[in-house]
């Protein structure tokens, strides 16, 4: 009980309904949030995979460009003009072929001195190439390599070189150079989510070209905290302290020293919009649930108060009419309370009637007992005789009262009254013959007829036919005349035979008074008592209406 009281303290029904609404809404909200987190996690996994694929796709585009430049260098390296040392013709032909591609060719000797540069007319005095380190690296490796981004001396722009080392003299290497901004035409954020950027990084970690909101200029060093983590051929970089709420994908350009990177915010607009909708919708759902619970609680509270008012008025003893509410079950309770108030009123009326009857009957019984004891006291010659006589009569009276009480003083069948009073003499039950149509006696008739039967049976057991084994008693009743008339008569006959010779007593005792005077007075009829030698004959003739309950 203490645990129940802890979780369910005393509170109004409104509080409980609001709590129930919140208890229902919050788990739903939490479940939807969990599903959204799962969706976000799935989308994050998808985003990682797509980010790595986007970086790889960009690396393939850049690789194709570099491969095209390498192929161009191979073709130029085997040109007849270069083999014959005709640099002027080689310059003219190459410049015309690459004019529309924004590509420029340099021919240098082993020291890096430019022998020709298609950016300048042939014969113009030229300096050494600006990126001697890239030339030395290519000469040393003996294969085509791409340089880091650098500021070109001739153009003054950020450029990069692709160098082809040659076994020849005086041209030791052919170089194709391109402005970084021209390469930027290949680097685009189309196909990426809004807010994402893309970039190409050289071997030293500088930006060759970039696109997107980051707006990194060529030659800008990329974040040095990120570069050491880009050691695989491709992958995804995440670090909340370096790139909060962002994701970076990278890919190594195969065969080259460059990398491509794409990066941007992890939280996509659709997810953010969904979260906003979930938060706003969840709050709205809880508010609607609380308001609905409050409205229902108010309606239920009003209904309960109306029912309670009915119960209070019923407790004050009023007959209450049922109230009409919007709750079907409450209407049923109201009807039940109304019926109960009516039944209670009837019960109280019945109790008042019973109490009145009880007082009346108690007075009658006391009067009867007083009269009985006065008569018995006159005839008794000792206290013991008086006590025995009183006890015997009271026993008969008690039997009648017990019968009436069992039937709630509503009357008892005549046959049952006869059987109950004759049960006091079980040894003589086989000697008594009872005939007559049964009917229900009035309460007064039950007492008075019971007294007469008890006296007749007691007298017969002591002095009459029931005092000897061969004696017989016939007790019957039948209608006299037309029983449908209001004044129809009913005749009771107690006839004894086979007993000791009967003589009329010299004086009238209490028993004679009961079976004669009391019976005639109680039933407003006539009583005939004949002390015949062969046996006592007692005949009671009275109106049926004084005995039968309607």
NUPA-795546 format. One record per residue (C-alpha): residue in one letter; residue number from 1; y, x, z. Coordinates in pm, 1 decimal, always signed. Layout:
 rest  nr       c2       c1       c3
    A NUM        Y        X        Z
...
This chain:
 rest  nr       c2       c1       c3
    X   1     +0.0     +0.0     +0.0
    X   2   +239.1   +286.0    +76.7
    X   3   +179.4   +430.1   -270.6
    X   4   +243.4    +90.8   -429.2
    X   5   +561.2    +50.4   -223.5
    X   6   +670.9   +397.8   -334.3
    X   7   +643.4   +312.4   -704.0
    X   8   +741.1    -52.5   -667.4
    X   9  +1013.1    -78.6   -401.0
    X  10  +1182.7   -404.2   -322.1
    X  11  +1424.6   -482.7   -602.2
    X  12  +1552.2   -773.6   -807.8
    X  13  +1361.9   -898.3  -1107.6
    X  14  +1652.0   -778.9  -1323.5
    X  15  +1603.5   -424.1  -1198.7
    X  16  +1233.3   -437.9  -1273.3
    X  17  +1285.6   -583.1  -1622.1
    X  18  +1550.2   -323.7  -1706.8
    X  19  +1321.5    -50.9  -1574.6
    X  20  +1038.1   -190.6  -1784.3
    X  21  +1257.5   -195.0  -2095.2
    X  22  +1361.4   +165.1  -2035.8
    X  23  +1001.2   +262.4  -1958.6
    X  24   +894.0   +114.0  -2292.2
    X  25  +1185.4   +245.0  -2499.1
    X  26  +1185.4   +602.1  -2370.0
    X  27   +819.3   +678.3  -2454.6
    X  28   +877.4   +537.4  -2803.1
    X  29  +1186.6   +753.6  -2836.5
    X  30   +993.9  +1057.0  -2706.5
    X  31   +705.6   +988.5  -2944.2
    X  32   +939.3   +963.5  -3243.1
    X  33  +1110.2  +1285.3  -3129.7
    X  34   +770.3  +1453.9  -3109.3
    X  35   +688.3  +1336.1  -3461.1
    X  36  +1024.6  +1463.4  -3579.4
    X  37   +963.6  +1800.5  -3414.5
    X  38   +626.7  +1813.6  -3586.9
    X  39   +793.9  +1722.9  -3915.0
    X  40  +1058.1  +1989.8  -3855.9
    X  41   +788.2  +2245.2  -3779.7
    X  42   +604.0  +2151.3  -4098.8
    X  43   +924.2  +2172.5  -4297.6
    X  44  +1002.3  +2506.2  -4135.1
    X  45   +662.4  +2638.7  -4242.7
    X  46   +725.1  +2502.8  -4590.2
    X  47  +1073.4  +2654.8  -4588.4
    X  48   +933.1  +2997.3  -4494.1
    X  49   +685.8  +2982.4  -4776.5
    X  50   +949.7  +2867.0  -5024.6
    X  51  +1195.8  +3131.2  -4901.6
    X  52   +945.1  +3410.9  -4968.0
    X  53   +870.2  +3257.3  -5309.2
    X  54  +1242.2  +3236.3  -5394.1
    X  55  +1289.0  +3605.2  -5306.7
    X  56   +986.7  +3692.6  -5518.8
    X  57  +1118.3  +3487.1  -5811.3
    X  58  +1453.9  +3666.1  -5792.3
    X  59  +1278.2  +4004.7  -5779.5
    X  60  +1092.0  +3918.8  -6098.1
    X  61  +1418.2  +3832.8  -6273.4
    X  62  +1574.6  +4163.4  -6168.4
    X  63  +1254.0  +4349.8  -6256.4
    X  64  +1265.7  +4199.4  -6605.7
    X  65  +1621.9  +4318.4  -6647.1
    X  66  +1538.5  +4669.7  -6530.1
    X  67  +1228.3  +4677.5  -6747.9
    X  68  +1435.8  +4573.5  -7048.0
    X  69  +1678.1  +4856.1  -6972.0
    X  70  +1387.3  +5102.0  -6935.7
    X  71  +1243.2  +4987.3  -7268.7
    X  72  +1581.3  +5031.8  -7432.6
    X  73  +1599.6  +5385.3  -7297.4
    X  74  +1254.1  +5468.5  -7434.2
    X  75  +1349.1  +5341.5  -7776.8
    X  76  +1677.2  +5534.8  -7773.8
    X  77  +1500.1  +5850.7  -7654.1
    X  78  +1283.1  +5852.4  -7966.1
    X  79  +1565.0  +5778.9  -8211.0
    X  80  +1590.3  +6027.3  -8511.9
    X  81  +1960.0  +6093.1  -8447.3
    X  82  +1885.6  +6217.3  -8097.7
    X  83  +1587.0  +6421.3  -8219.8
    X  84  +1808.8  +6583.9  -8483.5
    X  85  +2088.9  +6647.6  -8235.8
    X  86  +2329.2  +6416.8  -8426.0
    X  87  +2502.8  +6285.2  -8115.9
    X  88  +2789.0  +6131.6  -8313.8
    X  89  +2553.7  +5911.3  -8515.3
    X  90  +2353.0  +5835.8  -8202.9
    X  91  +2673.4  +5729.1  -8024.9
    X  92  +2783.4  +5508.0  -8309.7
    X  93  +2445.8  +5338.6  -8350.0
    X  94  +2388.6  +5287.6  -7978.5
    X  95  +2736.8  +5157.6  -7909.6
    X  96  +2702.8  +4900.6  -8186.8
    X  97  +2356.4  +4789.2  -8068.5
    X  98  +2449.7  +4738.2  -7700.5
    X  99  +2802.7  +4610.8  -7746.0
    X 100  +2707.3  +4246.5  -7673.9
    X 101  +2479.6  +4327.1  -7376.7
    X 102  +2744.9  +4482.9  -7148.5
    X 103  +2526.6  +4792.2  -7131.0
    X 104  +2649.2  +5146.6  -7177.9
    X 105  +2454.3  +5465.4  -7255.5
    X 106  +2522.9  +5813.7  -7126.0
    X 107  +2360.9  +6135.1  -7247.7
    X 108  +2376.4  +6423.8  -6995.8
    X 109  +2249.3  +6775.8  -6973.6
    X 110  +2058.8  +6918.1  -6678.8
    X 111  +2379.7  +6982.0  -6483.0
    X 112  +2491.0  +6622.0  -6515.9
    X 113  +2761.2  +6693.5  -6766.9
    X 114  +2816.6  +6393.0  -6991.0
    X 115  +2759.0  +6470.2  -7357.9
    X 116  +2849.1  +6118.0  -7466.9
    X 117  +2940.6  +5784.9  -7308.8
    X 118  +2948.5  +5465.0  -7512.9
    X 119  +3229.2  +5341.3  -7291.1
    X 120  +3450.9  +5605.8  -7459.4
    X 121  +3495.6  +5709.5  -7819.5
    X 122  +3278.5  +5999.2  -7922.9
    X 123  +3451.4  +6334.2  -7873.9
    X 124  +3657.7  +6218.5  -7575.2
    X 125  +3646.9  +6487.8  -7300.3
    X 126  +3407.6  +6369.4  -7026.8
    X 127  +3328.7  +6475.7  -6672.1
    X 128  +2999.3  +6504.0  -6497.5
    X 129  +2821.7  +6180.4  -6408.1
    X 130  +2936.2  +6035.0  -6074.8
    X 131  +2585.6  +5990.4  -5940.5
    X 132  +2433.2  +6339.2  -5952.2
    X 133  +2186.9  +6247.2  -5673.8
    X 134  +2025.4  +5972.7  -5883.7
    X 135  +2000.1  +6212.5  -6179.1
    X 136  +1836.0  +6480.4  -5969.4
    X 137  +1588.5  +6228.9  -5824.2
    X 138  +1487.2  +6108.5  -6169.9
    X 139  +1459.1  +6463.4  -6305.1
    X 140  +1246.1  +6558.7  -6009.3
    X 141  +1012.9  +6256.7  -6031.0
    X 142   +989.6  +6269.0  -6407.9
    X 143   +997.1  +5888.1  -6439.9
    X 144  +1253.5  +5616.4  -6501.1
    X 145  +1443.4  +5525.0  -6186.7
    X 146  +1726.0  +5293.5  -6085.3
    X 147  +2011.4  +5440.4  -5884.9
    X 148  +2198.1  +5304.4  -5587.1
    X 149  +2514.6  +5113.6  -5658.1
    X 150  +2823.0  +5336.6  -5682.3
    X 151  +3180.3  +5343.3  -5806.2
    X 152  +3186.4  +5464.1  -6168.6
    X 153  +3437.3  +5737.5  -6263.8
    X 154  +3488.5  +5614.3  -6610.8
    X 155  +3502.0  +5241.1  -6549.8
    X 156  +3630.7  +5242.3  -6191.6
    X 157  +3392.5  +4952.6  -6119.2
    X 158  +3081.3  +4918.4  -5905.8
    X 159  +2796.3  +5011.2  -6134.2
    X 160  +2433.2  +5117.2  -6124.4
    X 161  +2230.4  +5347.2  -6350.9
    X 162  +1880.3  +5343.8  -6492.1
    X 163  +1787.5  +5705.8  -6574.6
    X 164  +1522.6  +5830.7  -6821.9
    X 165  +1450.2  +6207.1  -6786.4
    X 166  +1365.0  +6384.7  -7117.9
    X 167  +1201.3  +6705.5  -7218.7
    X 168  +1468.9  +6827.3  -7451.8
    X 169  +1786.8  +7018.6  -7489.7
    X 170  +2077.7  +6972.7  -7475.3
    X 171  +2013.9  +6599.7  -7376.6
    X 172  +1812.0  +6627.0  -7054.1
    X 173  +1842.0  +6260.1  -6959.8
    X 174  +1951.5  +5927.8  -7102.5
    X 175  +2124.9  +5685.4  -6867.3
    X 176  +2196.6  +5312.9  -6910.8
    X 177  +2474.1  +5194.2  -6682.6
    X 178  +2588.0  +4838.9  -6613.0
    X 179  +2864.1  +4688.9  -6405.2
    X 180  +2730.0  +4517.9  -6094.4
    X 181  +2923.9  +4201.5  -6174.5
    X 182  +2740.3  +4176.2  -6508.6
    X 183  +2406.4  +4189.0  -6326.0
    X 184  +2540.8  +3910.6  -6103.6
    X 185  +2490.5  +3666.1  -6390.4
    X 186  +2118.8  +3688.3  -6315.6
    X 187  +2157.2  +3635.7  -5940.2
    X 188  +2222.5  +3268.6  -5868.9
    X 189  +2167.7  +3023.1  -5583.9
    X 190  +2059.2  +2743.5  -5810.7
    X 191  +1738.0  +2597.7  -5674.0
    X 192  +1822.9  +2709.9  -5320.5
    X 193  +1925.0  +2473.6  -5042.7
    X 194  +2299.0  +2430.8  -4975.1
    X 195  +2439.5  +2711.6  -4763.3
    X 196  +2188.6  +2970.7  -4886.2
    X 197  +2274.3  +3310.8  -5036.1
    X 198  +2091.7  +3569.5  -5247.5
    X 199  +2141.2  +3941.9  -5297.6
    X 200  +1991.3  +4253.9  -5457.2
    X 201  +1976.9  +4564.0  -5235.5
    X 202  +1945.7  +4922.0  -5351.8
    X 203  +1730.2  +5190.1  -5188.1
    X 204  +1997.2  +5284.2  -4934.6
    X 205  +2050.0  +4922.4  -4828.8
    X 206  +2373.8  +4851.8  -5007.0
    X 207  +2441.0  +4529.2  -5190.7
    X 208  +2413.0  +4569.4  -5565.6
    X 209  +2509.7  +4211.8  -5633.3
    X 210  +2515.0  +3891.9  -5426.8
    X 211  +2573.7  +3520.8  -5469.4
    X 212  +2628.9  +3229.5  -5235.9
    X 213  +2842.9  +3154.3  -4929.1
    X 214  +2785.0  +3502.6  -4781.2
    X 215  +3006.4  +3647.8  -5060.6
    X 216  +2890.4  +4008.6  -5004.7
    X 217  +3065.2  +4244.8  -5242.2
    X 218  +2883.8  +4523.3  -5432.3
    X 219  +2851.9  +4840.9  -5228.8
    X 220  +2868.3  +4652.6  -4895.9
    X 221  +2604.7  +4779.6  -4650.0
    X 222  +2357.3  +4509.7  -4562.6
    X 223  +2299.3  +4439.2  -4190.6
    X 224  +2132.8  +4760.9  -4060.0
    X 225  +1953.0  +4560.3  -3790.5
    X 226  +1760.6  +4372.5  -4057.2
    X 227  +1674.8  +4650.8  -4306.2
    X 228  +1405.7  +4824.4  -4093.2
    X 229  +1211.6  +4495.6  -4071.5
    X 230  +1187.0  +4463.7  -4452.0
    X 231   +900.9  +4709.6  -4483.2
    X 232   +641.3  +4492.9  -4657.2
    X 233   +624.9  +4404.5  -5023.3
    X 234   +750.6  +4060.2  -4934.0
    X 235   +789.2  +3839.5  -4629.0
    X 236  +1018.2  +3639.2  -4400.8
    X 237  +1252.1  +3771.5  -4134.6
    X 238  +1345.7  +3563.2  -3825.7
    X 239  +1551.8  +3672.1  -3529.0
    X 240  +1757.9  +3424.1  -3327.6
    X 241  +1990.8  +3695.8  -3197.2
    X 242  +2062.5  +3848.5  -3540.4
    X 243  +2036.9  +3540.7  -3760.2
    X 244  +2076.1  +3240.2  -3528.6
    X 245  +1942.3  +2923.4  -3686.1
    X 246  +1882.7  +3113.0  -4010.6
    X 247  +1590.5  +3241.7  -4214.4
    X 248  +1568.6  +3540.1  -4452.7
    X 249  +1310.1  +3600.3  -4723.4
    X 250  +1268.8  +3932.7  -4907.4
    X 251  +1062.2  +4087.0  -5185.5
    X 252  +1024.7  +4443.9  -5315.8
    X 253  +1086.8  +4471.0  -5688.6
    X 254   +757.9  +4616.5  -5819.3
    X 255   +794.8  +4974.2  -5948.7
    X 256  +1152.6  +5005.5  -5834.7
    X 257  +1330.9  +5100.7  -5514.3
    X 258  +1533.7  +4782.2  -5498.8
    X 259  +1474.0  +4464.3  -5293.7
    X 260  +1584.1  +4107.2  -5332.1
    X 261  +1678.1  +3889.2  -5033.4
    X 262  +1761.2  +3521.3  -4985.2
    X 263  +1883.5  +3374.1  -4657.3
    X 264  +2039.8  +3062.4  -4516.1
    X 265  +2037.2  +2799.2  -4240.2
    X 266  +1701.0  +2668.8  -4120.4
    X 267  +1826.7  +2327.0  -4014.9
    X 268  +1842.3  +2136.5  -4338.3
    X 269  +2081.7  +1849.7  -4384.2
    X 270  +1799.9  +1594.5  -4397.4
    X 271  +1659.6  +1713.6  -4064.1
    X 272  +2002.5  +1714.6  -3901.8
    X 273  +2071.2  +1369.7  -4038.5
    X 274  +1736.6  +1249.5  -3908.2
    X 275  +1806.1  +1396.1  -3564.6
    X 276  +2145.6  +1230.0  -3554.7
    X 277  +1991.0   +901.7  -3660.6
    X 278  +1718.0   +942.0  -3398.1
    X 279  +1964.3  +1014.8  -3117.9
    X 280  +2204.0   +735.7  -3214.3
    X 281  +1918.1   +495.2  -3287.6
    X 282  +1738.9   +588.4  -2965.8
    X 283  +2047.0   +528.7  -2754.9
    X 284  +2109.0   +201.5  -2937.6
    X 285  +1744.6   +101.8  -2887.3
    X 286  +1762.4   +169.9  -2513.9
    X 287  +2091.4    -21.4  -2486.2
    X 288  +1952.2   -317.2  -2680.4
    X 289  +1635.9   -311.8  -2468.6
    X 290  +1839.8   -299.1  -2147.5
    X 291  +2068.5   -581.3  -2263.3
    X 292  +1770.0   -790.8  -2370.4
    X 293  +1596.1   -724.0  -2038.8
    X 294  +1914.4   -815.7  -1852.7
    X 295  +1945.8  -1141.2  -2048.8
    X 296  +1582.1  -1228.3  -1982.6
    X 297  +1617.0  -1129.5  -1616.2
    X 298  +1923.3  -1350.4  -1580.8
    X 299  +1737.7  -1643.5  -1733.9
    X 300  +1431.0  -1584.3  -1515.9
    X 301  +1648.4  -1535.1  -1206.9
    X 302  +1820.2  -1868.5  -1272.7
    X 303  +1482.1  -2033.7  -1320.0
    X 304  +1344.0  -1884.3   -998.9
    X 305  +1651.6  -1994.1   -805.4
    X 306  +1612.2  -2349.0   -934.0
    X 307  +1245.1  -2348.2   -833.3
    X 308  +1337.9  -2198.1   -493.0
    X 309  +1600.3  -2471.0   -445.1
    X 310  +1331.3  -2729.2   -520.0
    X 311  +1103.4  -2566.0   -262.6
    X 312  +1383.5  -2562.6     -1.5
    X 313  +1461.4  -2931.3    -53.0
    X 314  +1089.3  -3003.6    -43.7
    X 315  +1069.1  -2812.4   +287.7
    X 316  +1345.2  -3038.1   +422.2
    X 317  +1127.6  -3338.5   +348.9
    X 318  +1289.7  -3461.5    +26.1
    X 319  +1105.8  -3588.0   -277.1
    X 320  +1224.5  -3354.5   -555.8
    X 321  +1228.7  -3419.0   -926.8
    X 322  +1112.9  -3135.9  -1158.6
    X 323  +1380.3  -2916.3  -1316.7
    X 324  +1376.3  -2839.3  -1687.1
    X 325  +1388.3  -2467.8  -1771.2
    X 326  +1326.5  -2251.2  -2076.0
    X 327  +1014.5  -2099.6  -1917.7
    X 328   +701.9  -2310.1  -1976.3
    X 329   +516.8  -2172.5  -1673.7
    X 330   +819.9  -2238.2  -1453.7
    X 331   +825.0  -2598.5  -1576.7
    X 332   +460.4  -2629.3  -1475.5
    X 333   +545.3  -2494.3  -1129.1
    X 334   +838.4  -2736.8  -1104.7
    X 335   +611.7  -3030.6  -1192.8
    X 336   +354.6  -2911.2   -939.2
    X 337   +624.5  -2885.6   -669.4
    X 338   +753.2  -3231.8   -755.7
    X 339   +403.1  -3375.8   -733.7
    X 340   +345.1  -3186.6   -410.8
    X 341   +667.6  -3326.8   -261.0
    X 342   +558.5  -3678.8   -353.8
    X 343   +209.2  -3618.4   -215.0
    X 344   +360.3  -3471.5    +98.8
    X 345   +581.5  -3776.4   +141.0
    X 346   +280.6  -4001.7   +100.6
    X 347    +82.8  -3787.2   +344.7
    X 348   +364.1  -3802.3   +598.1
    X 349   +382.9  -4179.4   +556.6
    X 350     +7.1  -4196.0   +598.6
    X 351    +24.6  -3974.1   +907.9
    X 352   +298.8  -4191.0  +1056.6
    X 353    +85.5  -4493.7   +987.8
    X 354   -219.6  -4326.0  +1137.3
    X 355    -21.7  -4217.4  +1442.7
    X 356   +107.6  -4571.4  +1483.1
    X 357   -243.6  -4703.9  +1442.2
    X 358   -376.2  -4441.7  +1681.5
    X 359   -124.4  -4539.6  +1946.9
    X 360   -204.0  -4905.7  +1890.5
    X 361   -577.6  -4851.3  +1897.0
    X 362   -554.8  -4618.2  +2193.1
    X 363   -372.3  -4891.4  +2385.4
    X 364   -638.6  -5140.2  +2281.7
    X 365   -916.5  -4903.3  +2378.9
    X 366   -754.2  -4831.7  +2714.2
    X 367   -705.1  -5202.2  +2772.1
    X 368  -1065.8  -5264.9  +2677.6
    X 369  -1185.1  -4980.8  +2899.0
    X 370   -977.2  -5107.9  +3189.5
    X 371  -1113.4  -5459.7  +3150.4
    X 372  -1465.0  -5324.6  +3115.8
    X 373  -1436.3  -5112.7  +3430.2
    X 374  -1285.6  -5401.5  +3627.6
    X 375  -1573.5  -5626.8  +3529.7
    X 376  -1830.2  -5360.0  +3600.4
    X 377  -1667.2  -5274.2  +3932.0
    X 378  -1701.8  -5636.1  +4043.5
    X 379  -2073.9  -5637.9  +3966.2
    X 380  -2169.2  -5286.1  +4075.6
    X 381  -2326.5  -5250.7  +4419.3
    X 382  -2279.1  -4869.2  +4429.3
    X 383  -2078.3  -4590.6  +4274.3
    X 384  -2381.2  -4455.8  +4090.0
    X 385  -2449.9  -4798.8  +3936.3
    X 386  -2085.0  -4825.1  +3834.5
    X 387  -2085.5  -4478.4  +3676.5
    X 388  -2405.8  -4545.2  +3483.1
    X 389  -2276.1  -4878.7  +3356.1
    X 390  -1941.2  -4729.8  +3248.5
    X 391  -2106.4  -4432.1  +3079.3
    X 392  -2343.2  -4659.2  +2888.1
    X 393  -2061.4  -4882.2  +2758.1
    X 394  -1837.8  -4590.1  +2676.3
    X 395  -2120.3  -4429.9  +2476.3
    X 396  -2140.4  -4739.9  +2262.7
    X 397  -1763.7  -4741.8  +2218.8
    X 398  -1767.8  -4372.5  +2127.1
    X 399  -2021.3  -4434.8  +1851.2
    X 400  -1790.1  -4688.5  +1692.6
    X 401  -1490.2  -4454.6  +1719.5
    X 402  -1686.9  -4165.4  +1566.6
    X 403  -1779.9  -4388.2  +1274.5
    X 404  -1420.2  -4491.1  +1218.5
    X 405  -1295.8  -4133.8  +1250.1
    X 406  -1544.1  -4009.8   +990.8
    X 407  -1407.4  -4273.6   +752.2
    X 408  -1044.0  -4200.5   +853.1
    X 409  -1017.8  -4543.7  +1014.4
    X 410  -1057.8  -4708.5   +679.4
    X 411  -1355.3  -4924.8   +767.5
    X 412  -1733.6  -4876.8   +785.5
    X 413  -2023.0  -5055.5   +617.7
    X 414  -2194.4  -5317.4   +834.6
    X 415  -2538.1  -5167.4   +776.1
    X 416  -2420.1  -4830.5   +902.4
    X 417  -2264.5  -4982.2  +1214.8
    X 418  -2594.4  -5151.1  +1295.5
    X 419  -2795.5  -4833.5  +1232.4
    X 420  -2564.1  -4611.8  +1445.0
    X 421  -2577.3  -4841.7  +1748.3
    X 422  -2950.8  -4898.9  +1727.6
    X 423  -3011.7  -4524.8  +1705.6
    X 424  -2944.6  -4517.9  +2080.5
    X 425  -3282.3  -4687.1  +2122.5
    X 426  -3514.8  -4491.0  +1892.4
    X 427  -3831.0  -4605.0  +2075.1
    X 428  -3756.9  -4965.9  +1978.8
    X 429  -3637.6  -4909.2  +1619.8
    X 430  -3967.6  -5028.5  +1467.9
    X 431  -3942.7  -5354.7  +1661.5
    X 432  -3614.6  -5463.1  +1504.9
    X 433  -3591.6  -5643.4  +1169.9
    X 434  -3250.9  -5626.2   +997.5
    X 435  -3156.7  -5841.1   +695.8
    X 436  -2829.6  -5925.5   +520.2
    X 437  -2603.5  -5816.0   +234.8
    X 438  -2400.3  -5509.5   +326.4
    X 439  -2018.5  -5503.7   +318.2
    X 440  -1738.3  -5298.9   +472.2
    X 441  -1607.4  -5401.1   +813.5
    X 442  -1249.3  -5372.9   +930.4
    X 443  -1180.6  -5107.3  +1198.5
    X 444  -1136.2  -5371.7  +1472.0
    X 445  -1456.3  -5544.0  +1368.3
    X 446  -1640.7  -5212.1  +1387.0
    X 447  -1545.3  -5168.8  +1754.0
    X 448  -1596.5  -5528.4  +1862.3
    X 449  -1921.1  -5587.7  +1675.2
    X 450  -2044.3  -5248.2  +1793.5
    X 451  -1978.7  -5348.5  +2156.9
    X 452  -2168.8  -5675.6  +2110.9
    X 453  -2464.8  -5503.0  +1939.1
    X 454  -2477.2  -5235.7  +2208.3
    X 455  -2484.6  -5500.0  +2486.7
    X 456  -2749.9  -5709.3  +2305.9
    X 457  -2973.2  -5403.5  +2247.9
    X 458  -2921.0  -5270.7  +2601.9
    X 459  -3005.1  -5611.3  +2755.8
    X 460  -3312.1  -5644.8  +2533.0
    X 461  -3440.0  -5297.7  +2626.2
    X 462  -3395.6  -5372.4  +2996.8
    X 463  -3507.7  -5734.2  +3020.3
    X 464  -3591.8  -5874.4  +2677.7
    X 465  -3821.6  -5830.7  +2380.0
    X 466  -3756.2  -5458.1  +2339.7
    X 467  -3881.3  -5395.7  +2695.2
    X 468  -4244.9  -5447.6  +2583.6
    X 469  -4432.8  -5302.7  +2283.5
    X 470  -4523.2  -5637.8  +2134.5
    X 471  -4170.3  -5773.6  +2144.8
    X 472  -3972.9  -5827.6  +1826.5
    X 473  -3604.1  -5872.6  +1738.9
    X 474  -3456.6  -6018.7  +1421.3
    X 475  -3095.1  -5946.6  +1344.5
    X 476  -2950.2  -6098.3  +1027.5
    X 477  -2629.3  -6227.9   +882.4
    X 478  -2556.1  -6465.3   +598.6
    X 479  -2276.9  -6673.2   +453.5
    X 480  -2230.5  -7030.2   +559.7
    X 481  -2090.7  -7250.9   +283.3
    X 482  -1895.6  -7121.8    -23.0
    X 483  -1822.0  -6752.0    +22.6
    X 484  -1544.4  -6759.9   -242.0
    X 485  -1325.0  -6984.4    -28.2
    X 486  -1055.3  -6821.6   +187.6
    X 487  -1202.0  -6977.4   +505.0
    X 488  -1565.4  -6888.5   +423.4
    X 489  -1779.9  -6844.1   +732.6
    X 490  -2028.4  -6572.2   +818.9
    X 491  -2305.3  -6617.4  +1071.4
    X 492  -2474.4  -6337.6  +1270.3
    X 493  -2803.5  -6409.6  +1447.3
    X 494  -2977.4  -6200.3  +1715.0
    X 495  -3314.5  -6356.1  +1789.0
    X 496  -3575.3  -6217.0  +2030.2
    X 497  -3940.8  -6314.4  +2064.0
    X 498  -4264.2  -6181.8  +2213.1
    X 499  -4095.6  -6046.4  +2523.8
    X 500  -4112.7  -6147.6  +2888.6
    X 501  -4021.8  -6511.3  +2966.4
    X 502  -3646.3  -6555.2  +2969.3
    X 503  -3450.6  -6736.6  +3236.5
    X 504  -3078.7  -6798.1  +3232.4
    X 505  -2900.9  -6568.8  +3481.9
    X 506  -2752.2  -6731.3  +3783.5
    X 507  -2415.9  -6558.1  +3728.7
    X 508  -2234.2  -6423.7  +3425.2
    X 509  -2206.6  -6041.3  +3414.2
    X 510  -2007.6  -5798.3  +3198.0
    X 511  -2270.5  -5796.4  +2921.6
    X 512  -2261.1  -6175.1  +2892.5
    X 513  -1882.0  -6161.4  +2879.5
    X 514  -1891.2  -5909.1  +2593.5
    X 515  -2146.6  -6089.9  +2376.1
    X 516  -1996.6  -6432.0  +2437.7
    X 517  -1632.0  -6452.9  +2536.3
    X 518  -1515.3  -6117.4  +2393.5
    X 519  -1699.4  -6162.7  +2064.5
    X 520  -1566.9  -6517.2  +2016.8
    X 521  -1212.1  -6405.2  +2094.0
    X 522  -1224.4  -6089.4  +1882.3
    X 523  -1353.5  -6265.3  +1570.7
    X 524  -1178.4  -6597.7  +1631.5
    X 525  -1510.7  -6774.9  +1601.5
    X 526  -1779.3  -6938.0  +1806.4
    X 527  -2067.7  -6779.5  +1993.5
    X 528  -2387.5  -6954.8  +2090.5
    X 529  -2607.6  -6793.8  +2357.3
    X 530  -2940.7  -6962.8  +2426.1
    X 531  -3169.9  -6820.7  +2696.2
    X 532  -3492.0  -6963.0  +2553.6
    X 533  -3814.2  -6891.3  +2734.9
    X 534  -3960.2  -6723.1  +2425.5
    X 535  -3655.8  -6501.9  +2384.5
    X 536  -3276.2  -6472.7  +2374.1
    X 537  -3091.2  -6630.0  +2079.4
    X 538  -2734.8  -6511.4  +2005.2
    X 539  -2541.5  -6665.5  +1717.5
    X 540  -2187.1  -6560.5  +1612.2
    X 541  -2007.4  -6775.8  +1356.3
    X 542  -1668.9  -6645.5  +1234.5
    X 543  -1448.1  -6637.1   +927.8
    X 544  -1554.0  -6364.4   +685.6
    X 545  -1190.2  -6258.1   +649.5
    X 546  -1175.2  -6147.3  +1015.0
    X 547  -1461.2  -5903.3   +958.6
    X 548  -1452.8  -5782.8   +596.3
    X 549  -1204.0  -5521.2   +481.0
    X 550  -1016.1  -5624.2   +170.9
